[in-house]
Structures are given as C-alpha cells and as structure tokens.
Amino acid sequence: MTDDPSATRDLTSRKFYPAETEAEFEKQAPHQTPQTAHPAYRLAFQDTDFLLREELRPVRFQLELLKPEMLLEEAGVGSTLVVYGSARIPPPDACETALAGAKDLPEDERRVVENLVAKSRYYEESRKLARIASEQAITENGQRQFVVCSGGGPSIMEAANRGASDVGVESIGLNIILPHEQAPNEYVTPHLSLNFHYFALRKMHFLLRARAVAVFPGGFGTFDEFFELLTLIQTGKMKPMPILLFGEAFWKRVVNFDALADEGTISRRDLDLFRWCETAEEAWDHIAAFYDLPSLDDSRTA
C-alpha cells in the first residue's frame, strides 16, 4: 500500500492490488487458526495440490501454452529455425571412444554402434546450420528471425544449440519431463530453456514460430514431429515452409516414401513437401531461396 495520497487519485493507477501483493498480505496474516491452516484456505494460484488435480488439466494446458509464448515474446523471438533429430548420434570427438567400447560386443550390438558413429557427421551439419542461421542476424519488425530452436537434449539437438553458442547468439531448448534422461544441454540459453509436461503443447510451440525445419536422422520422436509437420502442411492446416530432410540414404532405408505414393495413400506431389539435404550450406540456401533472402555466396561477398 502506498503512503502517497495522490496515487489514489491517479486515473491510470491500478485500484486492485497485484496478485503477488495479495499473496504477501496473506503470508503476513497475524493469526494461525484451524481455518487458516487448512489447505482449503490457500490462495488457489499458490495451491500446488489444487493445481495438480485431474480436473485442472485444462488450466495446466493453458499455462503451458502461455508461459513459453510470453517468455519468447519478451525475448524478441519473431521466428525460429527448428532442428529435429536423434538423441543418440555421438559427436565426432566421441566416435573413437564409442567404437573402442563396442569392439567386444556381440556382432549385432557392435553394428548398431557403428551405424550411429557413421551418422556423426550430421552432428557437425546440425551445428554448422545453426551457426549459419545465427550469423545472419536477420531482424524484422524489431524481432529476431530464424532463432535456433531444438528439443534441448543431447546429440543433434545439442549440436544445434552449440552452433548458435559458437557465434555468441541465443538459442531455444524445449525440454520435456521424462521418466529418464532429458536434462537441457549446456548450450541452451538459460532464459530460453523451457520445460514441458505435455508433448502436445511442446510440439505446438515447436511450430508456432517455425519458419524452417531441419530434420536429421532420428527415432520415434523425430518421426512423430516430422510426420505431424508433413500432415499439417499436406492438409492445409499450416502454410508451407522449408522442410530440410538430412540423410537421404537413412530415410529411404527406413521409410519407403515412393511406395506410399505408389500405393495411393499419399499423392506423388506430397513428396515435394520436403527437400533432401546433406550439408548445412545446401539447407540454408534453400531457406534463403524460399524467403528471397541473400544466399550464402551473396552474404560473403556483400
């Protein structure tokens, strides 16, 4: 409460106390009685047990939609370059150790390690693409564009955040609570390291600001995010954007896209929704062409 009487006559000042002030009033209440000690008396927005009730799921949905939206808006993030990919592919500097540790494994397990090591080059491509996007420093309407955004975890995701960090630029990590693993990697900008309970809300935030998506070899999570994105664009729920699919040999081995078209369950032109890429430069030049931005060659000679 203010001691300034003129504040009560100010036409623009609030007449109600902010919630945080009311919460302080409640904490300072002088009397402890059976009534005030009971959970029923807690302010609803401070009552964690209440907020975690089954009936409050719609409210938690709203909170998980609103908090990241507000923080990204306050951070001046206009659009993102989203990077999807495996949490298991080792970085190049860990490959030798991984192979040494696999030499005495059964053949099928050793082959799995060798396959993962063979894909370690995509760690570098993810890192390089993030570095390129971050170096462009594109702004529009006072907001930063193509801010790198990953799932916040290890491997391909780490590489994306690391690439932005290499050039001193902020990047986003959208983590999710799991029964195991998934702490944020060390390269995510701390105030843009966001955590989710609901997969659906996390996936929504991946795409709300996305203006390009790079998809690297990955597992169920990568498939889920990639195919949902394709479906949203295929069905017209989302406007087209560059979808850069890295690792043609991997993807054509694990998904027979042509067979889907031959069977008639997708249209042949649906295969044009994404573009094959092997290098970061190739991916960025496609993004640049899509949005009529300077190509890498133009940027370097400008």
Buried (B, 14 or more C-beta within 10 A) or exposed (E): EEEEEEEEEEEEEEEEEEEEEBBEEEEEEEEEEEEEEEEEEBEEEEBEEBEEEEEBEEBBBEBBBEBBBEBBEEBEBBBBBBBBBBBBBBBEEBBEEBBEEBEEEEEEEBEBBEEBBBBBBBBBBBBBBBBBBBBBEBEEEEBBBBBBBBBBBBBBBBBBBBBBBBEEBBBBBBBBEEEEEBEBBEBBBEEBBBBBEBEEBBBBBBBEBBBBBBBBBBEEBBBBBBEBBBEEBBEEEBEEBBBBBBBEEBBEEEEEBEEBBEEEEBEEEBEEBBBBBBBBBBBBBBBBEBBEBEBBEEBEEE
